[in-house]
Amino acid sequence: MLHSVKSLEGFSIGAADGTIGKVKDFYFDVEAWVFRYVVANTNVWLGREVLLSPQSIGQADWEGKVLPVTITKEQVKNSPSIDTDEPISRQYESSYLGYYGYPYYWGGTEDAHLRSCNAVMGYHIHARDGDIGHVKGFLADDYLWSVHFSVRQRTVRASVLA
């Protein structure tokens, strides 16, 4: 089912053995249009932000506002640290994916094309014939974790009558 990515922000993240934090953001691959990571704010418990792969995410509990993950708190605690204010490097991803035993999703040494959903909000959208608005959100499939649509807000041009 398609859901607004913004509607998942603030959901509690339920690990196999307890709550680890809240959903803060998502990183998506701009070439494949799939989510690669959920940014989890674990400041209350761990004091840092961590990345979670959709490979560990279960079906969202929309009523309880919980995003379950199949990993443990101990695994999250010992996971590689990340500065979410900086771009995610392939070196970091190799370390992260290796730590959890997840397969790499890229071939060769191509550049990372990951973007934060929150950082992209407000970007202008241009068509061949001009500006058509700006990014207001994303609709995602919460089963395959793929981006289906970007939601735009139309640009309104005001004119002054003299």
Buried (B, 14 or more C-beta within 10 A) or exposed (E): EEBBBBBBBEBBBBBBEEBBBBBBBBBBBEEEBBBBBBBBBBEEBBEBBBBBBBBBBEEBEBEEBBBBBEBBBEBBEEBBEBEBEEEBEBEBBEBBBEEBEBEEEBEEEEEBEBBBBBEBBEEEBEEEEEEBBBBBBBBBBBEEBBBEEBBBBEEEEEEEEE
